[in-house]
Amino acid sequence: MKPKTHRQTENASGHATSVAWHEMNRKQRRDWTRKMQAEEISLQVVHPDAAGIDIGNEAHYVAVPPSRDDQSVRRFGCTTAELKDLAAWLKECRIHTVAMQSTGVYRIPVYDLLEEAGFEVYLVNARETKNLPGRKSDVQESQWLMKLHTYGLLRNSFRPSQEIRIMRTYWRQRNDLVRSAGRHIQRIQKALTQMNLQLANVLSDVSGVTGQAIVKAILAGERNPLKLAALRDGRVKASEVDIARSLEGNWQDDRLFLLKQEQDGYEFCVRQISECDARLQQYLKQREDRSAGASLPEEKRRERLRKKKENKPQFDLRADLFRMTGTDLTRIDAIDVRTAATVISEAGWDMSKWRTEDHFVSWLRLCPDNKISGDRVIGKGRLPTNNPLTVALKMAASCLRQSNSYLGAQFRRLRTRLGPPVAIKAMAAKLARLIYRMLRFGMEFVDQGAEAYEARHRQREVSFLIHKAAKLGFQLTELNTLQG
């Protein structure tokens, strides 16, 4: 009897079934590794019509099976005409699937052209292809990718549909512009402080109505502190006298030039954000309506807005997202419309790409990274990631500290017991599971309140104490009233 490959397991009836490496559980992987070390195993060919591409800036090296062409490795340039020649050569070699590494932005034109040509493209993580030494050239790297993909040893990375990728482009550009505007505001405050204009001590935000009016008046030539303070908006808590006192400084020409440069940069970013909002709104209006005629739920009242209102989109993004997905993710505590837009633009609305919510949490790298040996946890590591969705969920989880909700009470309990970093990661994973259930199964989120969580926690504590006392031979009795 031949030993089973890593692609074969047995079902309940004893018949062999094909199972990919990433679909195995921990025990199946460990058993297969032991067989690899103890027996000679012949790998099963999973993708016989496979090719490997080593992506580069100036050229791409493509490898096909030696039986398909006398020159099994070829070099192609990065121009569109050469990429079309690459696709034509792969079709001549009867290639159906191609594996390439995720190498910056250089792989995007290759991926799009091959996908349009009808090839099944695997975008793989470079860390999973460099575990063995000896491949020092681009030719060898492309051949190694082709071999690994032939035997089904590479996992395909998640890439959303074209509809979601277009939305992601607009949303990421908008977030970059918001960050750029924030950097200009910081440098405006620095220039004012260097001139000893302590405007930041009397105004909470220089980008507000009063702050912008004073900065523009200064750049227009006004130097009188009383006239500048008269531009104060009625909602500002500081008085005109306090504002005028903070506007007595040294008007240096070089600092005023720096202030003008940063103010022009901030205004440019604001205009760019408005254009990005208009293009995003136009694109979302053209998407398919998946709300099935349902009405948009009433917007949930937020106890405290921790993010600036100036960064909010200048159109009803919540209504457009509801029409596009049929689900209102802002019903979840700490998930505002910008976080919901990040969820849709990064992961899409179709959660069927992940089999379970555990797979979704693992893709976000919010799951534990336990090192197990002998069925014991011998170490706990971290899973670093720069996924924008993971970062957004962690920021949303950190806002639960002062929330009077079920999730807020749970976060405060975890924060006290495990510390802020672990609690933020755990609650981000909790939010990811709620998002998965709402988008995949159409569930509705209902907040039970902090009191419900406290009552449930108290019941668990009482049950634990009763069980502990019973093991020690005691019996606990609950007292309804206090006796003096």
N, C-alpha and C positions, 0 to 999 in steps of 0.2 A: 504493500500500500504506500503510495507516494505521500510525503508530508504535505500538509496544506500550506499554501502561500499566505502572505499577509492579506490577500484579497478574499480568502475563503474562510468561512466558519460553517458550523452545522446548526440547523434549526432543530425544533423539537422532534421532527420526524426523522432526523439523521441525515437529511439531504444537504448537500453543500450549497451555500448561497454566497453571492459576491458582496463583500463589504469593503468599503474604502477605509484607508488608515484613519482618517479623521472621524469616521463614524464608529470606530471601536471605542469601547470603554477602557478604563485603566487596566482592568484585569486581562482583557483580550490583548492589549498591546504588550503587557508584560509577558504573557504566555508566548506570543509570537516572537518576542525578542529572545526568550530562552531557547526556542526552537532554532532560531537563526544561529545562535552560538553553539548549539549541540549537534545540529544536523546540516546536511547540504541541501539547500532549498533552491529550486529553480523558480525564478520570478515569472509571474504571469503577465503576458502582454495585454495591456488594457487599451492603449491607443496605438494601433499598428500604423496609422497614417499620421504620425506626429512629426513636428518640426520644432526646432529651438532657435530663438533669435537673441543674440547679445546686443542690447541697445547701446548706442553711443551718440555722441554729439555730432560727429562728422560722418560716421559710417555705421552700418549695422551688419553683423555677421550672422548668416542664416545657415543652419545645418539641417539636412534631411537624411533619411536612412541611406546608406551606401548603395543599396540595390536600386534606388530610384534614379540616380544620376551618376555619371562618371566623376563629376566634380561635386561631391556631396556637401561641400561648404563653399559658400559664395559671399562676396562682399558687395553691399549695395550702399549707395549714397543716401542722403537725407532729403533730396528734392522730391517733389510730387511725382515727376516722371519716373524716377528710379524706384520709388515705392510701388508704383503701378507695375513696373517690370518685376519687382519682387513678388507681388501677388500673382502675376502671370506665370512666373517660374514655379511657384508652389502648386498652382493648378496643374501644370505640366507634370509635376512629380506626384500627382494624385494625393496631395496633402489635405487633410480635413480639419485638423486641430493644430494650433500653434501655441507654444509657451514662451513667454518673455518676462523679464524681471521688471518690477515697478521702479524705473530709473527716472526720477524727477518728471519733468514735462516732456522729455525727449520721446517717451513711449506713446504719448497721446496721438500724434499724427499716424504712427504705425498702427496703433490699436484701432483707430476709427476707420482707416482705409481697409484693413483686413476684415474688420467686422462688416463693413459695407459690401465687401467682396464675397461674403458668405462663409468665412472661416469661423470656427469656434476658437476664440482666443482666451487663453489662460493667462491671467496677470498674477504672478506669484511673488511671494516675499523673498527678497534676496538672502535673508538670514537662513531660510530653509534649504538653500542650494549651495551653501559654502561650508558645510560641515566636514568635508574631506579635503585634504591638501593636494597640491600637485597641479592644479589648473591655473596656469600663469598667463595664458594668452586668450585673446578674444575668440579664436577658432576653437580652442579646447572648451571654453565656457559655453559656446553655443552647442557643441556636441554633447556636453554634460547635461544641459537643459533638455535637449532632445531625448537622451536616454532616460532621464528621470521621468519625463512626461510619458514616454512610451510605456513604462511600467506602472504608471498611475501613482507616483510618489510625490506629486506636487498638488497642492491645494489651490483652488482658484480664489482669488480675492474678490470681495464684494465690489461691484460697480453698479450704481443705480442706472435706471433707464435714461434715455435721452431727454425725456420730459423733465425728469428730476434734475439732471445735470445742468440744463439751461437755467432752471430756477436757482440752483446752487451757485452758478456763476454770478448771477445778479446779487444774491444775498451775501456771498463772500465779499464781493466788491463793495457793497454797502457797509459791511462791518469794517473793512479796511479803511474806508473813508471816515467812519466814526472814530476809529483809533487815531487816524491822522489829525482830525479836528481836535481831539483831546490833547495831542502833543503840542499843537499850535497854542492852545489855551494855556498850557503849562509854561510855554516860553513867553507868552504875553505876561503872565504873572511874574515871571523872573525879570523881565525887562522893567516892569513897574516897580518891583522891589529894589532893583539896582538904582533906580532914580529916587528911592525912598518914598514912593507913593504907596502907602499901606492900604491899598484898596481891598486886598484880600481879607483884611481884619474886620471890615465892616460889611462886606458883601460875601455871601456864601458861594457865589458863582459869578465869575467875571463874564461868562458867556450869557448871562441873563439880560433882561431888558435894561436895567439900570447900568450894569457893567458895560454893555456894548455902547450905550448912549454916551457914557463918560469917555470911553476909549476913543470913539469916533470924534468927539468934540476936542479931545486933546490933539489928535492928529490933524484936525482942522485949524489948529492954532490957538485954541482957548487955553489960558493959563490961570485964570481967576478961580480959586477954589470954591468961592461962594456960588459963582455961576455954574460950575461943574456939579456942585452938590444939588443945585436946583433941578437937575435932571433926574432926581430920585423918583422912583416909582412908589406909589402909595402903599404897596404891599411890603416894602422893605422895612424891617424893624428898626434899623439904625436911623437916627435923626439926621437932618441936613447939617447940623453943627458938627456931629461926629464924622460925617463923610467929608466935610470941608477940611477938618483938622487932619484927616488922613491923606489929603491931596496936596499937602505942602511939601514939595521936594525939589531936587535939582533937575532942571530940564536940560540934560545933555543931548547934543545933536546926534551922537553915535547911538545912544540908547533910544532916541525917538525914531531913528532910521530902523533899528532892529524891531521896535514896536510896530512900525508901519508894515514891515515885511511879514511879520507873524500874523498881523490882523488881515492882510491881504490873503495869506495862505489859509487862514480860518474861513474867511468868506468864500474862497474858492471851493473848499471842501463842503461847505454848506450847500452851495449851488450844485455841486456834483451829487450830493446825497439826494437833493430834490429830483434831479434828472434820473437817478437810479430808482427812486420810488415810483416815478411816473412809468418807467419802462417795466418795472416789476408788476405794477398794477395792471398795465396793459396785457402783459403775458398771462397773469393769473385769470383775467377775465375771459381769455380764450380757452381755458382748460375745461375738460368735461365736468359736468355737474354730477357729483356722486352723493349729494345730500338726500336724494330720493324724495324731494318735496318737503323734507322736514324743516321746521323753522329753527332759526338760530336761538339757542338758550340765552336767557338774560345773563348779561355779563356779571361775573362774580365780583363782589366788592372786596377789594384788597385792603387789609388792615394797614399795611405800610408799604409804600413804593420805595424800594431801595435804589432803583435805577432812575437815571435822569429822564424826565419827560421829553427833553429836547431830542433824545435819540429815538423816540418812537416814530414809526412810519407815518407819513403824512396822508394816509388813506386808511380805509377800514380793512386792514390786513386780516383781522380775526374772521370777518365774514367771508373773505375770499378763501381762507384756509378751510373753513367749514364747508363751503361749497365744493372745494376740491377733494376733500377727504371724507366728508360726511360725519366728522367727529370733531368735537370741541375740546381740544387738549387743555385749554385754559381753565377747565373745571377742576383740574388737579391743583392742589395748593403748591405755590412756588413756581408754577409753570405759567409765565406770562406769554404774550403774543409773540415776543421776539424769540423766546426759547422754543415755542411751538414751531415757528418758522424755521429755526435751526434743525429741529427734528425732521421736518418734512424735506428740507433741502439737502440734508446729509444722508438720511436713511430711506426717504420716500414714505409713502402711505401703505405700501404693500408689505406687510410683515410676514407673508408666507415664505419669503426667502430664507427665514430662519425657522427651523422646525419647531423649536420651543422658545419660551422666554429665557431659559438658561443659555441657549445658544446666542440670543441677542445680547444678553449681559456679558457673555464671554467675548463677543465681537467688540464690545465697547471697552474691554479690558477692565471691567469693574468686578470681576470674580476673584476669589482668593488664588494665590500662587503658592500652594503648599508643596513642599518637597517631601515625598513619602518613601520610606524604605522599611521593609518588613512590616507593612501595614501600620506604620507609625509615622506621625508627622515629625520630621527631624529639622525642619526649617520653613520659614515663611518669607517669601520674597515679594517684590513689588512688580507691577506690570506697567512700565512707563508708556505713555501714549500721548500723541498730539492731536488726536481725533477732536475736531471742533465740537462734535455732539457730546463727547465725554466731558470736555471742559465746560460746556453750557450746563449740563446736568449737575456737575459738581457746584457750579456757582448758584444754581437754583436750590440745591440742597442746603447750602450754607445760609440761605435766606429763611430757612425754617426755624431758626433759633428763637425768634420772637413771635412765631405764628401760634395762635390759639386754636389749633386744629389737632386732629388725630396724628397726622404726620409730624406736626411740630412737637407734640408731647413725646412721640417716639424718638425723634432726633435728640431732644434734650436728655432723655434717659440714656441713649447710646453715647452722647457726648460726655456725660458725667462718668460713665463706666469705662469707656474705651478711649476717650480723648477725641479732640476735634478732627484730626485727619482721618481716622478710621470711621468715625461717625459720618463724616461727609461722604466718604466713598460708599458706605453701606446705604445711606439714604439716596445717593445717586443711583445705585443699583435698584432700590425700591421704586424710584420714579421711572426707571427704564422698564421695569416689569409692568407697572400700571399703564404706561404708554403702549406697550406691546399688546396688552389685553384689550385696550380701547380700540386700537387700530385693527387688530386681527379678528377679534370676536365681537366688536361693537358694544362692549360693556360700558356702563356709565359709572363715573366716580361719584360716590356719595360720602361726604365727610361726616363722620360720627362725632367729631368734637374731641377736645382734650379730655373731657370728663369720662368719656367712654374708654379711652385708653388707660386712664388712671384706675378706673374700676376694674378693667380686665387685668391690669398688672397686679392690683391688690389681690384679686382672686387667685392668680398664679402663685403669689407669695404665700397666701393662706394654705393652698393645697400643698405646697412644698413643705411648709412647717408641720402640717398634719402628718404627712408621709414621714418626715424626719423624726417626729415624736413617736410615731408608731414603731419605727425601727428600734428606738431606744427604750421601748416599753412604757411610754407615757401616752396620755390621751388629752388632747387640747379641747377646751370648751370655750365657745365664743360668748362673751358677755355683751348683752344688749344695752345695759345701762351701767354707768359708773357708780360704785358704792363708796360712800365716804368713809 
